[in-house]
Amino acid sequence: MNRRPEHLTEREEEILRCIRRWIEDKGEGPSVRQLAHAVGMRSTASVAYHLATWSGRAR
């Protein structure tokens, strides 16, 4: 589960690490707004874009 997929950008890795830490600490995943704040992004749309990109790759 902690293996690094080779197709992630640095920003995507940062978001993924944040999601994992959040789940470990709080027992549930962050909202897009919480995730944007945690990784220092101003736009929730940017976070949503990265999440959608992963979703598209998984298919």
C-alpha positions in Angstrom: 0.0 0.0 0.0 2.9 2.4 0.6 4.5 1.7 -2.7 5.1 4.8 -4.8 3.4 4.6 -8.2 5.9 5.8 -10.8 3.3 7.8 -12.7 2.6 10.4 -10.0 3.9 14.0 -10.1 5.5 15.5 -7.1 2.3 17.4 -6.3 0.3 14.2 -6.6 2.6 12.4 -4.3 2.2 15.2 -1.8 -1.6 15.0 -2.0 -1.4 11.2 -1.6 0.9 11.5 1.5 -1.5 14.0 3.0 -4.5 11.7 2.4 -2.7 8.8 4.0 -1.6 10.9 7.1 -5.1 12.3 7.4 -6.7 8.9 7.5 -4.1 7.6 10.0 -4.7 10.6 12.3 -8.5 11.0 12.0 -9.8 7.7 10.7 -11.4 9.1 7.6 -10.4 11.0 4.4 -10.2 14.7 4.1 -12.7 16.8 2.1 -11.3 18.5 -1.0 -11.3 21.8 0.8 -9.4 20.3 3.8 -6.9 18.6 1.4 -6.3 21.8 -0.5 -5.6 23.7 2.7 -3.3 20.9 4.1 -1.1 20.9 0.9 -1.1 24.7 0.5 -3.2 25.0 -2.6 -5.6 27.9 -2.9 -7.9 26.2 -5.4 -10.1 23.2 -4.5 -10.5 22.8 -8.3 -6.8 22.0 -8.6 -7.1 19.3 -6.0 -10.2 17.9 -7.6 -8.3 17.9 -11.0 -5.6 15.7 -9.5 -8.1 13.4 -7.9 -10.0 13.1 -11.2 -6.8 12.4 -13.0 -6.0 9.5 -10.7 -9.6 8.2 -11.2 -9.1 8.2 -14.9 -5.8 6.4 -14.7 -7.3 3.6 -12.6 -9.7 2.6 -15.4 
